[in-house]
């Protein structure tokens, strides 16, 4: 690959790529078991309101009022929130890979993610994502969510990058397909080794 063909901007999802998902079905099921909550009811209420929460239009407390504490239960709110935060774990190999290619190839690195405000802020701080991510186009900040094409367009504008200059990595195939429909070269992340090989095909070599 010619140097001029190599992307200059790397966009990444957080959940499923850099970190575990912040509050997925598995985490909600664990919470229901730990705090003795009816999982089916909680999950249904989650699906009815999570898009509003991820769009930054509900605080975490408001979300929990709707999904968990809409009736009196034997559960401390702070304990529940701490449990939510504790579900987040880092994919250290992916973080180190991104750090290396960013430094080696002087990439701009941006995040495009769907997540509620408090979880986003916690995860950015806890895992020091700001050390290598230049800007965060998170749904809770911009009030847009994938699969809305406008969130990708906003990320391109913030990066001052064209689709052809950009590369996007996400574990959700639909979101990858939407990025590709905008002309953004994209990788469907499955695991570290596959994504490392995919980055190499775009001219990014890491010595890990």
Secondary structure, DSSP 8 states (H G I E B T S, - for coil): --GGGS-SEEEE-SBTTTB--SS-HHHHHHHHHHHT--HHHHHHHHHHHHHHHHTTSS-HHHHHHHHTTTS--S--HHHHHHHHHHT--B-HHHHHHHHHHHHHHT-EEEEEE---HHHHHHHHHHTTGGGT-SEEEEHHHHS--TT-HHHHHHHHHHHT--GGGEEEEES-HHHHHHHHHTT-EEEE---HHHHHHHHHHTT-----
